Amino acid sequence: MSPLHRLFGKKEKSLNNTCYSESEFRKKLKIERSRTHRNSHEFSLIVLRLKPLQLNDKTKEKMIQNIHSRIRDIDHIGWYDKNNIGIILPYTSTAGVEGFVRSILQSITDLKQDIKYLSYKYPPDKKSITENAVENIFQNT
């Protein structure tokens, strides 16, 4: 195997590291927010709102694997809170988020879950998000 192939080869996915805990995810969110201020780029946050009574551990694991198979190396998946999965997408516009969410929802239709989602852009503008939502999502990170 050539040294370049080792450097730029297909990314390996570790099932143990596909979804951050709530506290780890909040740290990643805080880091990305700081990076955004430093580099003047934007990132998007998707929150998948799950119905807790319909999800067993096997279903959650399958859904996280489906999501993980569609993200880039710079994206992060984690528990936003007890019943919601968050996905941080650096350098992703609102249009990019819509395509990504459509892809995710199509990939998990076999799980037959009624999943709703919220998407947020950071830094926010008044057209894409309300001030109240900004406080809820980003203030306590």
Secondary structure, DSSP 8 states (H G I E B T S, - for coil): --HHHHHHS-----GGGSSB-HHHHHHHHHHHHHHHHHHT--EEEEEEE--GGG--HHHHHHHHHHHHTTS-TT-EEEEEETTEEEEEEET--HHHHHHHHHHHHHHTGGG----EEEEEEES--TTTS-HHHHIIIIIT-
